[in-house]
Amino acid sequence: MKNLDDFINAAKIQELIKREDPQEKATRRVLWVLAIIGAIAAIAGIAYAVYRYLTPDYLDDFDDDFDDDFDDDFFDEEEAKPAPKAPEA
């Protein structure tokens, strides 16, 4: 009988040790959700960085050439107009 009582007491002690606090369980669940969201964000950031690194910038080259030509023509037109003469009194 003594062995049976020792076994029951050991089971009760083990149950108390294993018992988790509900708040700790909720905290652990929130931590897992945040870890998953962080991992997805990190993977998306790495994928975007690789995409930006490997994609050539054809449009930037085209825009730079066009802007230079437009600016030159605009300033040439302003310099070609003669200044109006002031009336002599």
C-alpha positions in Angstrom: 0.0 0.0 0.0 2.9 2.3 0.7 4.1 1.9 -2.8 0.7 2.8 -4.2 0.5 6.0 -2.1 4.1 7.0 -3.2 3.1 6.5 -6.8 -0.1 8.6 -6.4 1.9 11.4 -4.6 4.5 11.4 -7.4 1.8 11.6 -10.0 0.2 14.6 -8.2 3.6 16.4 -7.9 4.4 15.7 -11.6 0.9 17.1 -12.5 1.6 20.3 -10.5 5.0 20.7 -12.2 3.6 20.2 -15.7 0.7 22.5 -15.2 1.1 25.7 -17.3 -0.2 29.1 -16.5 -2.9 30.2 -19.0 -1.2 33.6 -19.3 2.1 31.9 -20.2 0.4 29.8 -22.8 -1.2 33.0 -24.4 2.2 34.8 -24.3 3.8 31.8 -26.0 1.1 31.8 -28.7 1.6 35.6 -29.4 5.4 35.1 -29.5 4.9 32.4 -32.2 2.6 34.6 -34.3 5.1 37.5 -34.1 8.0 35.1 -35.0 6.1 33.9 -38.1 5.2 37.4 -39.2 8.9 38.5 -38.8 10.2 35.5 -40.8 7.7 36.3 -43.6 8.8 40.0 -43.6 12.5 39.0 -43.6 12.0 36.7 -46.6 10.0 39.3 -48.5 12.7 42.0 -47.8 15.4 39.7 -49.0 13.4 38.8 -52.2 12.8 42.5 -52.9 16.5 43.3 -52.4 17.6 40.6 -54.8 15.0 41.7 -57.4 16.2 45.3 -57.2 19.8 44.2 -57.5 19.3 42.0 -60.5 16.9 44.2 -62.4 18.6 46.6 -64.9 17.6 50.2 -64.9 16.7 50.8 -68.5 14.1 53.4 -67.7 16.5 55.6 -65.7 19.0 55.7 -68.7 16.2 56.8 -71.0 14.9 59.5 -68.7 18.3 61.0 -68.2 18.9 61.3 -71.9 15.6 62.9 -72.5 15.9 65.4 -69.7 19.3 66.6 -70.9 18.0 67.3 -74.4 15.0 69.1 -73.1 16.9 71.3 -70.7 19.4 72.3 -73.5 16.7 73.3 -75.9 14.8 75.3 -73.3 17.9 77.4 -72.3 18.8 77.9 -76.0 15.4 79.5 -76.7 15.7 81.9 -73.8 19.2 83.1 -74.8 18.2 83.5 -78.5 15.5 86.1 -77.8 16.9 89.7 -77.8 16.2 91.9 -74.9 13.6 94.6 -75.5 15.1 98.1 -75.9 14.1 100.8 -73.5 12.4 103.9 -75.1 14.6 106.9 -75.1 13.2 110.0 -73.5 
